[in-house]
């Protein structure tokens, strides 16, 4: 890998230009380079934004939603790729990614939350998913630090989690062993010629020409100049505030990721092997605002304490906000657009870390002309929104 600032002028050439070095862009660039393609990966701040802020839950079973069965299939397929992905990264880079396989424990704190949990378990069962219903006593047997008010729980044993910051560091290290050109620059526009994308123009005036351009810039995909309206993905920023806490002497963390229903609100607690606990997260349509609200911090700590009272004794080390790329149906957009030569990989909403594995494989398969899982590709095709716009 070569890392360079943007040239003030001049033109460089690549087979593929990837815009955005978040978790999706990093993984896609790495997989593309493994196919023998010369890749230019453009981002002024690699592995930042939502990739840096995320909790790293790989939890398609515990986070399944009504009306999102296609997203569930995609999530399960991506989760299945994670053990091999992590093994490959750790073997090639020496970076320990922190994949945890204990599962997610979903708990309810009152009668109304218990009803929500029972509905979730019935829905999971109808989809053929495995989630074990637990009594309050059984929940505290698994996690003794849970609040005594916990009514019941569900164990989604197949869910995983990963340290997303370590994962991004491993991908950067893996890319460094390839000929990927990591360009520290802002993309000013997608460059087109006729009805085709031919690369990018950088803010400093330089050009990168490429046979294929991959748009993986999260919510900023919707604002990038140079993209025709019929090819522009309908992605929006969805703000998420999240906390990081750390153990102090004589304190401990849960062994499972915990997702709690607290008076109808959802809260998650995701432990790390190094003593960190990630708590989150808010979901808010607030444009491109990334300020952290004091009220959001208070509410997250309140709900986390209702699940695990000993959280009071942990050190609060970070409160951060970032922007998820949301789509109209909460599923990502992966694949060709209405502009030849332009692919998108965005709209992953709350599942960017989970879906990075399969997104990278789909992008690499599409660009290199290899066989693609057509059923999965149809579910995430950007063209589904073009059809909606046309019909309306």
C-alpha positions as CSV (number, residue, x, y, z in Angstrom):
1,X,0.0,0.0,0.0
2,X,1.1,3.5,-0.7
3,X,-0.3,6.4,1.3
4,X,-0.1,9.8,-0.1
5,X,-1.8,13.2,0.1
6,X,-3.9,14.4,-2.8
7,X,-1.9,15.8,-5.7
8,X,-2.6,19.4,-6.5
9,X,-2.9,18.5,-10.1
10,X,-2.2,15.6,-12.5
11,X,-3.9,12.3,-13.1
12,X,-3.3,8.9,-11.7
13,X,-4.9,5.7,-12.9
14,X,-6.5,2.7,-11.2
15,X,-8.8,-0.2,-12.1
16,X,-11.1,0.8,-9.3
17,X,-11.6,4.0,-7.3
18,X,-13.2,3.5,-3.9
19,X,-14.7,6.6,-2.3
20,X,-14.7,6.2,1.5
21,X,-12.5,4.2,3.8
22,X,-14.9,3.3,6.5
23,X,-15.4,-0.3,7.3
24,X,-17.2,-1.0,4.0
25,X,-14.7,0.8,1.8
26,X,-11.7,-0.8,3.6
27,X,-13.1,-4.3,3.3
28,X,-14.1,-3.8,-0.3
29,X,-10.7,-2.3,-1.3
30,X,-8.9,-5.3,0.4
31,X,-11.1,-7.9,-1.4
32,X,-10.7,-6.0,-4.7
33,X,-6.9,-6.0,-4.4
34,X,-7.0,-9.8,-3.7
35,X,-8.7,-10.2,-7.2
36,X,-5.6,-8.6,-8.8
37,X,-7.1,-5.2,-9.3
38,X,-5.3,-1.9,-8.8
39,X,-7.3,0.1,-6.3
40,X,-7.3,3.7,-5.3
41,X,-9.0,4.2,-1.9
42,X,-9.8,7.9,-1.2
43,X,-10.6,9.3,2.2
44,X,-9.1,12.1,4.2
45,X,-9.7,10.2,7.5
46,X,-9.7,6.4,7.1
47,X,-11.4,4.3,9.7
48,X,-13.2,7.3,11.3
49,X,-16.8,8.4,11.6
50,X,-19.3,5.6,12.2
51,X,-16.7,2.9,11.8
52,X,-14.8,4.4,14.8
53,X,-17.9,5.0,16.9
54,X,-19.8,1.7,16.4
55,X,-20.4,-1.0,19.0
56,X,-19.4,-3.9,16.7
57,X,-22.5,-6.1,17.3
58,X,-22.8,-9.0,14.8
59,X,-26.4,-9.7,15.9
60,X,-28.8,-10.5,13.1
61,X,-30.9,-12.8,15.3
62,X,-31.4,-10.4,18.3
63,X,-31.9,-7.4,16.1
64,X,-34.3,-8.9,13.6
65,X,-37.2,-6.5,12.7
66,X,-40.7,-7.0,11.2
67,X,-40.7,-6.5,7.5
68,X,-36.9,-6.9,7.2
69,X,-36.5,-10.6,6.4
70,X,-34.4,-9.8,3.3
71,X,-32.0,-7.9,5.6
72,X,-32.0,-10.8,8.0
73,X,-30.8,-13.2,5.2
74,X,-28.1,-10.8,4.3
75,X,-27.0,-10.4,7.9
76,X,-26.9,-14.2,8.5
77,X,-24.9,-14.7,5.3
78,X,-22.4,-12.0,6.4
79,X,-22.2,-13.4,10.0
80,X,-21.3,-16.8,8.5
81,X,-18.3,-15.2,6.8
82,X,-16.9,-13.5,9.9
83,X,-14.9,-16.4,11.5
84,X,-12.9,-17.0,8.3
85,X,-12.6,-13.2,7.7
86,X,-11.2,-12.7,11.1
87,X,-8.9,-15.7,11.0
88,X,-7.5,-14.5,7.6
89,X,-6.9,-11.0,8.9
90,X,-5.3,-12.1,12.2
91,X,-3.0,-14.6,10.4
92,X,-1.9,-12.0,7.8
93,X,-1.5,-9.0,10.1
94,X,-1.0,-10.2,13.7
95,X,-3.8,-7.8,14.8
96,X,-6.1,-9.5,17.3
97,X,-9.6,-8.4,16.1
98,X,-11.5,-9.4,19.2
99,X,-14.3,-11.6,17.8
100,X,-16.5,-12.8,20.6
101,X,-19.0,-15.7,20.2
102,X,-20.8,-15.8,23.5
103,X,-24.1,-14.6,22.0
104,X,-26.5,-11.8,22.9
105,X,-28.7,-11.9,26.0
106,X,-31.9,-9.9,25.5
107,X,-33.7,-8.9,28.7
108,X,-36.9,-7.3,29.8
109,X,-37.2,-5.0,32.8
110,X,-41.0,-4.8,33.3
111,X,-44.2,-6.4,32.2
112,X,-44.6,-4.3,29.1
113,X,-41.0,-5.1,28.1
114,X,-41.7,-8.8,28.8
115,X,-44.5,-8.6,26.2
116,X,-42.2,-7.1,23.7
117,X,-39.7,-9.8,24.3
118,X,-42.3,-12.6,23.9
119,X,-43.4,-11.0,20.6
120,X,-39.8,-11.0,19.5
121,X,-39.3,-14.6,20.4
122,X,-42.4,-15.6,18.5
123,X,-41.3,-13.7,15.4
124,X,-37.8,-15.3,15.6
125,X,-39.4,-18.7,15.9
126,X,-41.6,-18.1,12.9
127,X,-38.4,-17.3,10.9
128,X,-36.7,-20.5,12.0
129,X,-34.3,-18.6,14.2
130,X,-32.9,-20.1,17.4
131,X,-33.5,-18.0,20.6
132,X,-33.9,-19.6,24.0
133,X,-36.5,-18.1,26.4
134,X,-35.1,-17.8,29.9
135,X,-36.6,-17.0,33.3
136,X,-35.3,-14.1,35.4
137,X,-33.4,-16.6,37.5
138,X,-31.7,-18.2,34.5
139,X,-30.8,-14.8,33.2
140,X,-29.0,-13.9,36.4
141,X,-27.4,-17.3,36.4
142,X,-25.7,-16.3,33.1
143,X,-25.1,-12.7,34.1
144,X,-25.1,-12.2,37.9
145,X,-24.7,-8.4,37.6
146,X,-28.1,-8.1,36.0
147,X,-30.7,-6.0,38.0
148,X,-33.1,-8.0,40.2
149,X,-36.0,-6.4,38.3
150,X,-35.2,-8.3,35.2
151,X,-38.4,-10.3,34.3
152,X,-37.1,-12.7,31.6
153,X,-34.7,-13.0,28.7
154,X,-33.8,-14.5,25.4
155,X,-30.5,-16.0,24.5
156,X,-29.5,-15.6,20.9
157,X,-26.5,-17.9,21.1
158,X,-25.4,-17.5,17.4
159,X,-24.9,-13.7,17.7
160,X,-21.3,-12.5,17.8
161,X,-19.5,-9.2,18.4
162,X,-16.2,-7.7,17.3
163,X,-14.0,-4.8,18.3
164,X,-14.7,-2.6,15.3
165,X,-11.7,-0.4,16.0
166,X,-9.4,-3.4,16.0
167,X,-11.1,-4.7,12.9
168,X,-10.5,-1.5,11.0
169,X,-6.9,-1.5,12.1
170,X,-6.5,-5.0,10.9
171,X,-8.0,-4.1,7.5
172,X,-5.6,-1.1,7.2
173,X,-2.7,-3.4,8.1
174,X,-3.9,-6.0,5.5
175,X,-4.2,-3.3,2.9
176,X,-0.7,-2.1,3.6
177,X,0.6,-5.4,2.3
178,X,-1.1,-4.8,-1.1
179,X,-0.6,-2.3,-3.8
180,X,-3.8,-0.3,-2.8
181,X,-3.1,3.4,-3.2
182,X,-4.6,5.1,0.0
183,X,-5.2,8.7,-1.0
184,X,-5.6,11.1,1.9
185,X,-8.0,13.5,0.2
186,X,-11.5,14.7,-0.2
187,X,-13.4,13.8,-3.3
188,X,-14.7,16.9,-5.0
189,X,-16.9,15.1,-7.5
190,X,-17.4,11.9,-9.5
191,X,-16.0,12.4,-12.9
192,X,-18.2,11.4,-15.9
193,X,-17.7,11.2,-19.6
194,X,-21.0,10.9,-21.5
195,X,-23.1,8.3,-19.7
196,X,-20.3,6.7,-17.8
197,X,-18.3,7.4,-14.5
198,X,-14.6,7.4,-15.2
199,X,-13.2,8.2,-11.8
200,X,-13.0,11.1,-9.3
201,X,-11.8,14.6,-9.1
202,X,-10.1,15.5,-5.8
203,X,-10.5,18.7,-3.8
204,X,-6.9,19.7,-4.7
205,X,-7.6,19.4,-8.4
206,X,-6.0,16.0,-9.0
207,X,-7.8,13.3,-11.0
208,X,-8.0,9.6,-10.5
209,X,-9.3,7.7,-13.5
210,X,-10.8,4.3,-13.1
211,X,-12.9,1.8,-15.1
212,X,-15.1,1.4,-12.0
213,X,-15.9,3.8,-9.2
214,X,-17.3,2.5,-5.9
215,X,-19.3,4.9,-3.8
216,X,-18.8,3.8,-0.2
217,X,-18.9,7.2,1.6
218,X,-21.9,6.5,3.9
219,X,-24.4,9.3,4.2
220,X,-22.2,11.6,2.2
221,X,-22.9,9.5,-0.9
222,X,-26.1,11.6,-1.3
223,X,-24.3,14.9,-1.4
224,X,-21.3,14.1,-3.7
225,X,-21.3,16.3,-6.8
226,X,-21.2,14.7,-10.3
227,X,-23.7,12.0,-9.8
228,X,-26.9,12.2,-12.0
229,X,-30.1,12.2,-10.0
230,X,-31.2,8.8,-11.3
231,X,-28.0,7.3,-10.0
232,X,-27.8,9.1,-6.7
233,X,-28.5,6.7,-3.8
234,X,-31.4,7.8,-1.5
235,X,-29.2,7.7,1.7
236,X,-29.6,10.0,4.7
237,X,-27.6,10.6,7.9
238,X,-29.0,8.9,11.0
239,X,-27.3,10.2,14.1
240,X,-26.2,7.8,16.8
241,X,-24.7,8.8,20.2
242,X,-22.8,6.1,22.0
243,X,-20.7,5.7,25.2
244,X,-17.6,3.9,26.1
245,X,-16.9,2.9,29.7
246,X,-14.0,1.0,31.3
247,X,-13.6,-1.2,34.3
248,X,-12.0,0.2,37.5
249,X,-10.5,-1.8,40.4
250,X,-12.9,-4.4,41.8
251,X,-15.4,-4.0,38.9
252,X,-16.3,-6.4,36.2
253,X,-18.2,-6.7,32.9
254,X,-20.9,-9.1,31.6
255,X,-19.8,-12.1,29.6
256,X,-22.4,-11.6,26.9
257,X,-23.5,-8.7,24.8
258,X,-26.7,-7.6,26.5
259,X,-29.7,-5.9,24.8
260,X,-32.2,-4.6,27.1
261,X,-35.8,-3.5,26.8
262,X,-36.3,-0.7,29.4
263,X,-39.8,0.9,29.4
264,X,-40.1,0.3,25.7
265,X,-36.6,1.8,25.0
266,X,-33.7,-0.4,23.7
267,X,-30.2,-0.3,25.2
268,X,-27.2,-2.5,24.5
269,X,-24.1,-3.2,26.5
270,X,-21.2,-4.8,24.5
271,X,-18.2,-5.9,26.5
272,X,-14.6,-6.0,25.2
273,X,-11.8,-8.3,26.4
274,X,-9.7,-5.2,27.3
275,X,-12.2,-4.0,29.9
276,X,-14.2,-1.7,27.8
277,X,-18.0,-1.6,27.7
278,X,-19.8,0.0,24.8
279,X,-23.3,1.4,25.7
280,X,-25.7,2.7,23.1
281,X,-27.2,4.0,21.1
282,X,-29.5,6.8,20.1
283,X,-31.2,6.8,16.7
284,X,-32.1,10.3,15.4
285,X,-32.7,12.0,12.1
286,X,-30.7,15.2,12.8
287,X,-29.0,15.9,9.5
288,X,-25.3,16.0,9.7
289,X,-25.1,17.1,13.3
290,X,-22.5,15.1,15.4
291,X,-22.8,16.9,18.7
292,X,-23.4,14.8,21.8
293,X,-26.4,15.8,23.8
294,X,-26.2,15.8,27.6
295,X,-29.7,14.4,27.7
296,X,-28.7,11.5,25.5
297,X,-25.8,10.6,27.8
298,X,-28.2,10.7,30.8
299,X,-30.8,8.5,29.1
300,X,-28.4,5.9,28.0
301,X,-26.8,5.6,31.4
302,X,-30.2,5.5,33.0
303,X,-31.4,2.6,30.8
304,X,-28.0,0.8,31.1
305,X,-28.3,1.1,34.9
306,X,-31.8,-0.4,34.8
307,X,-30.2,-3.5,33.2
308,X,-26.9,-3.6,35.1
309,X,-26.8,-1.4,38.2
310,X,-23.0,-1.9,38.7
311,X,-22.4,0.3,35.6
312,X,-22.4,3.2,38.1
313,X,-18.9,2.0,39.2
314,X,-17.3,2.1,35.7
315,X,-15.3,4.9,34.3
316,X,-16.9,6.9,31.6
317,X,-14.1,7.4,29.0
318,X,-15.9,8.5,25.8
319,X,-19.2,10.0,24.6
320,X,-19.3,10.2,20.8
321,X,-21.8,10.8,18.0
322,X,-21.5,9.6,14.4
323,X,-23.7,9.3,11.3
324,X,-25.1,6.0,10.0
325,X,-26.1,5.8,6.4
326,X,-29.9,5.2,6.4
327,X,-31.9,4.0,3.5
328,X,-35.7,4.1,3.0
329,X,-36.2,0.5,3.9
330,X,-33.2,0.1,6.3
331,X,-31.4,-2.3,3.9
332,X,-28.2,-1.4,2.2
333,X,-27.7,-0.4,-1.5
334,X,-25.0,-2.6,-3.1
335,X,-24.5,-2.8,-6.8
336,X,-24.7,-1.0,-10.1
337,X,-26.5,2.4,-10.4
338,X,-28.1,4.2,-13.3
339,X,-24.7,5.4,-14.4
340,X,-22.3,2.9,-16.1
341,X,-19.1,2.4,-14.2
342,X,-20.6,3.6,-10.8
343,X,-21.4,1.1,-8.1
344,X,-22.7,2.0,-4.7
345,X,-22.1,0.3,-1.3
346,X,-24.0,2.3,1.3
347,X,-27.2,2.5,3.3
348,X,-26.1,-0.1,5.9
349,X,-27.8,1.9,8.7
350,X,-27.1,0.2,12.0
351,X,-25.5,-2.9,10.4
352,X,-22.3,-1.6,8.8
353,X,-19.9,-3.7,10.8
354,X,-22.1,-6.8,10.4
355,X,-22.6,-6.4,6.7
356,X,-19.1,-5.3,5.8
357,X,-18.0,-8.9,5.1
358,X,-20.7,-9.8,2.6
359,X,-20.7,-6.3,1.0
360,X,-17.0,-6.5,0.3
361,X,-17.5,-9.9,-1.4
362,X,-20.4,-8.7,-3.4
363,X,-18.5,-5.6,-4.6
364,X,-15.4,-7.7,-5.5
365,X,-17.5,-10.3,-7.4
366,X,-19.4,-7.6,-9.3
367,X,-16.3,-5.7,-10.3
368,X,-14.2,-8.7,-11.2
369,X,-17.0,-10.3,-13.2
370,X,-17.3,-13.4,-11.0
371,X,-20.5,-15.2,-10.2
372,X,-22.7,-13.4,-7.7
373,X,-25.5,-14.6,-5.4
374,X,-28.3,-13.1,-7.5
375,X,-31.0,-13.5,-4.8
376,X,-28.9,-11.5,-2.3
377,X,-28.0,-9.0,-4.9
378,X,-31.6,-8.3,-5.9
379,X,-32.5,-7.6,-2.3
380,X,-29.9,-4.9,-2.0
381,X,-30.0,-3.5,-5.6
382,X,-30.0,0.3,-5.7
383,X,-32.4,-0.1,-8.6
384,X,-35.3,-1.0,-6.3
385,X,-35.5,2.7,-5.4
386,X,-35.2,3.8,-9.0
387,X,-38.3,1.7,-9.8
388,X,-40.2,3.2,-6.9
389,X,-39.4,6.7,-8.1
390,X,-40.5,5.8,-11.6
391,X,-43.8,4.3,-10.5
392,X,-44.6,7.3,-8.2
